[in-house]
Amino acid sequence: MKKFLSYLTITMMAFVIASCSNNDEPLFNAVSETSDFEVITLSDSPATRSTGEYSASQILKFKDQAAFDRTLAKVKEMDDSSKRAFFNEIGFDGAYMLLDKADEELDHAFDLAEATDSITGVKIIRDCVAKYDGILKFSDTDLSDVTPCLPFKDEKAELLGNNEGKIMIGNQLVAPQAAPGPVYNGGFIKYKAEVKVKNGKYTSYFRLGRIGQNMAFELETYRRIVGIKKSDKKCCYDGDLEISGNGKFEKARIHNGKGAWKLYSLASVYSPRVNMKMTNFSSTRNSNNKVSKTITNILVQ
């Protein structure tokens, strides 16, 4: 039987219901007759039947582009707990739930590994990784990094896509597309300047360095045990950065930042040494846990 959903329950989204009183905009309501989308299998869709393809993979089929845009905007506003409740409610195990489950299982494997000897601990973690090999993506360059990732980079597909990132809008099957982002010439080169804040078993890091000829910084959160690392890719960061030297300075406000970012300044203007001040560095693992730190005479490489 096809599963239909238009809206979230009142307990999940009371604040959304309160703010969306316009009758022209559908509310999430499990019993509404006006559904923005339905959960189907690809074999149910006219697009796959017409091409002769067959797949029993679940997919979200949206009424039209406007329905997709409405749903995406609402889901993006939810926290992780609300997203899980939403997908459980509609019975959709797509990309978001797949990655969430793998992440949770790996965290549990790390917890078990901490309570045993190193050889057994490594096996527990590697067995968990093997379960998702070929389904999720793991680092090709760092074998100690077992952070699970989806095999595509498309924010929309990561939220509403099936395990392959596919979405159906009307009768059109939409595949995931690479999300635009900063493209830098060269990787991040780390200086001996680091600020960290620990939240539970994960530690968040701010690192100063350069990318190409420009000053830059890198943001990362992970836990490590028996030489194996697992990152929190959902984590975002806040903080106020100031670098100075040779009469030059630059300030940068980090808000919901991720990854590595270039600054405007060329590294050469601070050579041979630069000073750094980070104020109220925090991550979304605990935004109230803030760290401030000043580091001087950092060698510019």
N, C-alpha and C positions, 0 to 999 in steps of 0.2 A: 504494500500500500504506500502510495506517495505520502510523504510527510510535509505538511504545510506549516509555515510560520510567518506571521507578520510582525509580531512585536514581543518585547520582553515582559515578564511579569512585573507587577507593581512592586514587589519586594526587591527585585533586582534594580529597577530603574525608577524609583519614586521621584528622584530629583529631575529626571528627564521628563516624566509625565507632568510634573508641576510646571515645567518650563515650556511645554509644547502643547498649548491649549488650542492652537489653530486647527480647525476641523479639516483644512486642506492638507495638513501634514499628518500621515498615518502615525499612530502610536504603536509601540510594540505591545501586542495583545494576542495571546495564544488562541483566542477564540474568534478573532476578527475574520470577516469574510473577504476582506480586501488585502490580500497577501502581496508583499513586495517580492518575495522569493519563495522557493520550495526546494527541498532536498530531494534530488533524484539520482539515478545511476546514469552513467554515460550511455548505456544501452537503451535508455528511455528517450534519448534526445533525437529529434529529427536530423540534427547535424551528423551524428555518428551513424545513424541508420542509412542515410543517403550515401555515405562514403563506404559503407560496408564494414566499417570498423566496429569492433565489439569490445566493451570493457565494462566490468561491473563496479568500477570505481565511483564512489559518491562524488557529487558535485553540487554546488549551489547554483540554481538557475534563477536569475533575476528577471523581473517583468520587463524592465527596460533600463536604460542608462541612468535615468533619474532615481529609480529604485535602488540601483547599485550604489550610487553616490550617497544617498540618504543612509543606507545601511552601513557603508564604510565609515561615514562621519560619526555615527553613533557608536560603532564598535571601537573606533580609535580613541574615543573619550573614556572608555571603560578601563579600570585597572585589571590586573591579571586575574584576580579572583572572579570579577564580574564577567570577563571574557570566557573563562572556563564554565561558569554557570550558564552563560548564553548558549554556548555550543552544546553543552550537555542537554539543555532544554529542547533544542531543535533536533538533537540526535545526529549531529554532524561531526565526524572525526576527520577533519581536514588537516592542512599543513600546520596550523597553529597548535592544535591538540597533539599532533604527532611529535612535534619538537618539544612541546611542554612535557609530554610523557617521558621522552628520552632524557630530557634534562633532569626530571625528578628521579628517574631510575638511576642515573649516573651519580646524582648526589647521594642516593641511598647506598650505592656501591662504594663511594668514597667513605661514607660513615662506617660501613662494615670493614673496609680496609684499614681504617684507623684503629680498629679494635683487635687486629690480628697481626701476625708477623708479615714482614715485607714481601716475601715470596707469595704467600697466600693472598695478600692484599692486591698485588699486581694482577694476579689471575682473576680475582673477583671483578676488578675494573675492566680488564681486557675482555672477559666473557660478556660483560654488559655492552661494550663497544661492538663486539662481533655480532650481537643481536641486531644492530642497526646498520651494519656494513652493507653497502649497496642500496640502502634506503635513504639514509642521511649522509652528509658529507663530513669528512674529518680532514685535518691538516695533512697535506702531502709533503710539506717541508719540515715539520716538527713532529716527530713521532711520539714525543712526550706529551703533546697537546691532544686531549681527547674531547675537546669541546664539540658538541654536535651542531651541525648547521644544515639548513635546507639546501638542496641542490640548485637553488635559484635565488636571485636577489631582486625582489620586487615587493615593496612594502604592502601593496594592495593584495597581491597573491599570498603573501605570508600570513595575512589575516583571514582572508575570505576564500582562498584557493583550496583545492583538494590537495592530496599528497604530492601531486605533480605540479601544483600551482595553477591549475586550470579553473576557469570560472566561465559560466554561461550567461550571457546577457541577451535576452530575447532568445533567438535560435542560433546565435553566434557563439562558437566556442572560442574563448580568449585564453591564449597561453601567456605565461609570465614573461615580462620583459625586464631587461636589466635597468635598474634604477639609476638615474643620473647622480653623480657625486663628484667630489673633487678628484682630479687625476693629476698626480704629481710625478715629476721626473726624478726618480730616485726614491729609495726607502728612507725610513726614519733612522737617524744616527743619534744615539742616546748620549747625553752628557752626564757627568756625575752630579746630577741635581734631581732629586726625587722627593716627592711629598706623598705620604701614604696615610690612609685611614682604614682601620680594621672594623669590620661589622660582622660579628659572628665568625663563621669559618672562612669568610671571603675578605680579601684585602683589596682596596681600591688604590690605584697609583696615578699620580701626575708625574710625568717626566719631561724635562726640558731637553731640547736637542736642536737638530736642524734637518731639513729636507732640501736636498740640492744646496743652493746658496743661501737659503732663507732660514732664519730662526724658526723653530717649530715646537710643538708639544704633542705628547701622546697620552691618552687616557685608557686605562685598562683595569678590570677587576677579575680576580681569579682566586682559586684555592689550589693548593699543591700538597701532594702526599706521595711518598715513596718515588719521588722524581717524576710524577705524573701531574699534569696541570689541566684544570677545567675552568674555563672563563665564563663570566656572566655577560653575554652579549646584549642583554636587554638593558643593562645598567647605563644610566646617564649621569652627567656630572655638572656641578656648579662650582664657581670660584672666580676670584679676581686676581689676575696675574699682572705683574709689573716687572719688566727687565730694564736694566740700565748699565751704562758704562761708557767711558770716553765722552762724557757729556751728552750722550744719546739715551733715549728711553722710549719704551713702547708699553702701552697698557692694553689688556685684552679682557673682556668680560666673557666668561664661559657660562653658558646657560643651556642646560639639556644637551651638553656636548657629548660626542662619542668619537672614538678612533684617534687618528693623527691629523693635525691641522697646521698649515703654514701660518707664520706671522708675516707682517709686512717688511720687517727689518731684515737687512742682509746680515748674516753672521759676521762678516768681515768688519762691520762698523764697530763691533764690540771687542774685537780681537786686541790683546790675547785673552782677556778675561771679562766675564760678564757677571752681574749681580742679579739675583732673582728674589722676588717677594710674592708669595702666594697667600691670599687671605680667604678664609672660610671655604676651603676645599671640602666638598662633600659629594656623596653619590646617592642615587635613589634607593639604595639598599637601606639607608637611614639618613634622610636629609637633615636631621637634627644633630648628627654627629659631624662637627666641622673641625678642620685642622688648619692652622695658619703657620707659615714657616718662611724664614728668610735665609737664603744661602748666598754667600759672597765668594768672589774670586773663583768662579767656575771657568775651567779651561775651555776655550772655544776651539773646537777641532775642525 
